[in-house]
Amino acid sequence: MRQILHIDINSFFASCEQAVDETIRGKPVAVVSSIEGRNCILLAVSYEAKDYGIKRTMSLKQAQSLCQNLILRVANHNMYQHFSNKFIKILCEYVPIVESTSIDEAYLDMTGTERLYGDIKEFAKKMQKMIYDRLLLPSSIGISDNKSLAKMASDYKKPMGITEFYSANIKKQVWPLSVDTLLGVGNKTLSNLQKLGIYTIGDLAIFDKTQLKIYLGENSSEMLHKLANGIDDSKVITYDKDSVKSIGKEITFEEDVTSRDIIKRELLLMSENIATRLRKLDKRAKTVTLKIKYNNFTVITRSHTLEDVFNTTNIIYKTAVELYIKQCINTMPIRLVGVQVSNIEKKDIKQMSLFTDKEDEKNEKFEKSIDIIREKYGYNIIKRRI
Ligand SMILES: [Mg+2]
């Protein structure tokens, strides 16, 4: 049997703020995207703020009406990244197989380490204490024989919980839980499932698979049915960020395209996708490459290397469009267009001070806030105007 741990830092941004400022420890704190007006979104709230009934999904006004003494902090993503790096480093000191899946979460594969570390639950307690002692960050830990159950278990009791969900006990422990606690069940899937009379994970686990396929489509019905039955073979993968050499995206059109506006729109969407992925890896690149395949199957690629490293949509898009405009003197119909960034720096982002351009710095901060909002509320919550 595999032994997998999922560790999640609780209320990560708010906890980081409390870790660095003892005057706000034990107090209601909200981390906001910006302090001014309409664009202010709650990114995280401390457990003390949650005790007032404040939720991340509320507006600042609503939150302040529940708690007049709510302490506000503007998100400091560099600081959070710094904590995240330290968190992962602690894990790597003890376990060789660590998969960091987001800024405040990681899976550990502890299979076969009983002799080294003893009982897994005791080890989890030790890690939780270690993370708290060294970083002052509360965490919750899930233990299981697979990744999805481990993640659900870490979600089960917060803060500072340790929960074991094993696939052998799934009927007793997991089946009674509401179906939206299952990984991959978002609001839309939830309402589809409820229409079928599926309210608990157990309802889903025993539901007729063919029927489910009709409502959810082949891929997600298959996946959700497996997860509800505690089946998940995915491995904990130690991901070496430094091995990434390039990041790209391309699109093949269903019909050949001649409209510059359509090409530009696609370039923008691809640039945004690439910039998000770069930031997720905490990397910056220096080179943008544009690829175009014409309807006569000629392929051209054009690259431009910038003076400064970048990781924002703006710069990637601007450079890609410049390359495109230079190339497209002719109006030959285009079948495929792609963007790639390369020359990716080895080191992780450590400081903002390497910016030479204030505007770039502002853009990066702005786009990082968007990443976080999207991670929480779904990609489509913010749409670019094109
Ligand atoms: Mg968390």
Boltz pocket constraint, residues with backbone or C-beta under 6 A from the ligand:
constraints:
  - pocket:
      binder: B
      contacts: [[A, 8], [A, 9], [A, 10], [A, 11], [A, 12], [A, 104]]
      max_distance: 6.0
